C-alpha cells in the first residue's frame, strides 16, 4: 500500500491544478459573456491574424 | 499595438471633450455570431473608434471612442442594420461589478474540487478499505472537507445566524446544522477509528446548495441589471438657455426658474410654463388621449409629455423630486406595499418544512438515546436524518425552474424583473389592457388612402413631408409612391398646420378652424386639406394596432382569461378598438386613480389581475395589480412599476408568458413532490439507522439531479 503515499498527493495535485485553472478563468472574467464566446468561435474574422488588444 | 491604433481625436469641439471615453450601447436584436462580427466591424471601421466589444449575453456593445458622440455610433449601427440605444454608463456601473456572483462561483469551484477528491477516497472506503487504510483515507478527507465546509458553507452559516437572531427558523438553519453536525460527527468517528464518516455528504450538500444559491443570485442579478438597463435607456438631457448661450445639461441639474428650449420631438423634462412658441403636445403617456393638444404661451406642461410640431421655450416650475412625475411615484409606492406581502411558494414550503425537519431529527435522537442509551449512535442517526432531508428541492429546484423559465421568456422578448413575478403571473385569471401605447402603437394611420383624390395627392404629400407632426407623417407614409408637387414657401404654423404655395395659390394642411372648416368635436383623429380649386377635404386617422395584439387577445380568451380594456381616451375610439379585438368589457375616460380603483375592486371581488399598460396614467394600476407587464416603449415610471417588460414591439409574448408561468409553477410543485417522495423513502431508512454514508450520498445526488433535470425540461417544447 506504499503506492498510496504517491497516488493520494498526485490525485490531490491534479485536482488542485483544475481548481487553479478555474479560479484563474474566474479572475480573468472569462465567464462574463458565455453566449458571445460560444458564438465567436463561428466567426472567421480573426482567422488570419490575432485580434489586436 | 495600441500606439498604432490610437487615433488622433477627431472632435475638436469643447463639448466632445466632456463626453466619456467609454460608450455603452444596448443591442436588443443581436443574437448570433454574424451580429457580433457586423457590429464590431461597422464600429471599428468608423474613424475615432479605438475598440468595440460586443457582449452577447447582456446584448451590449462597449465602444472605446474618445471624442465620438453616441449618436454617431447609433447612426453607424443603424446603417449596418442593427438598432441600438444609448445606455447611461453611470446607471450601469453598479451592475458590472458583480462581486457576489463571482464569490459564489469561487465557493462552488472549491467545494466541487473538494467533493471530487473526497469521493475518490470514499469510494475506496465503501468498497471495503479497513483498519489503517480507512483511517488514513478518513483523515485525508477530513483535511480537505473541514476547511472546505468552513469556506464554502459561509453563506449558509451567515444566513442561518441572521435568521436565528431575527427569531425565525429559515431554510438555512437545518442546512447549517446538518453541515456542522455531519462534520463534527465524522471528525469524532475518524478520531475513534469509526466505520462511517460523512465528509463526502457534507461537502456534496455544500456543492449542490451553492449551485442553487448561484442560480438564484444570477436570476436576480439579471433582473436587476435589466432594470438598471431600462433606467439607463433614457439619458435625460435638457437644453438650458442662459442668456443667449445654449447648454445641454442633465435633467437632474434643472432648477425651478430655468429657461429651457424644447425642440419638436423632445420629451418635456420638467414641469413648466410655455413662455414662447406655439406647438402641439402629445399627452398620450399621461392621459391615454391620442389627440395632440395645441399649446400657446402661458400653458402649463408636465414632465413626460412630448412636444410635436414647433420649438417651445419653457420656464421650469418644478423639477426633479417636485415634478408631477415624481409625485406619481408616491402613488406607486403606496400601491406596491400591497404586493410586497406576497409570499412565494418556496417561502411557504420552507415555513412548514424547516420545523418538521428539526422535530424529526430531534425525535430520532431522543428515540435512539432512550432505546440504546448510546449517545454516539443517537447523534449519528440524527445527523443522517438531517442530511437525508436536506432541502435540495427548495434550495436548488426552485432557482433552476425560475432560471430556465426567465431565460426562455427573455428569448421571446419578455424580461422578468421580479423573482416571484412568474408565480404571481401563473395565478392570474383576468387581464386588464390599457389602450393607447399598449394595444395600439400610439401612432396614427390614414383610415382610407383612397379618400384622397389622385389630383390632390402630389400637393398633399408635399405638404405632409414638410412637417414632423404624427398625422402629417402618417399621411406621407400613406401616400408613398406619389411624386410630390413642387411647392414654394413651405412653412409650418405650430399648433395650426402647414402651408405652401402652389401656382394657383396657398395650399394648407392642418386644423379645421385654421382652414375655416366646421369642426366636428365628436370625430376622432382628423386633419383637413385645402388645395386651391378644390373643396376642403377631411382626412380621418386611426391609431395603429400593436403587432400581435389581436393574436394575444384571442389566445388569452382561448386560455379562459377574462379580458378587460381600460382607457383614459374618449368612448368612440375605445369602443371601436374593443370591437376590433373582440373585447366585450371596456371602460373609457378613466383617470389614473379610477384605473387603480378598478383594479382594487376586481381584486376585492376575488380576481387575480394582470395589468398590461404603458402610460403614467397606468403606473398606479400596474403597481396595484397582482402581476403587471409594460412595453419597452413605456415611460420609465411605468416600467419601474411593472414586474415584466416586453423588449420588442410584439404583444404575443404576453400570452406565451402566461403559459410558461403556469408550466413553471407546475414544475416547482412537481419538484416539491419529487423531493417529498425521496424523503418518504429515505427518512425511515435513516430513522432505523441504516443510512450509511454511501446511501446518503446516493440519495442526495440523485434527488438533486432529478429536480434539476425536471426544471430544465421546461426549456424544451416549442421554440
Interface residues (C-beta under 8 A of the other chain):
Chain A: X1 X4 X8 X11 X12 X15 X16 X18 X19 X22 X23 X26 X31 X32 X33 X34 X35 X36 X39 X40 X41 X42 X43 X45 X52 X53
Chain B: X1 X2 X5 X32 X33 X34 X36 X37 X40 X41 X51 X54 X55 X56 X57 X58 X102 X105 X106 X109 X110 X113 X116 X117 X120 X121 X133 X136 X140 X144
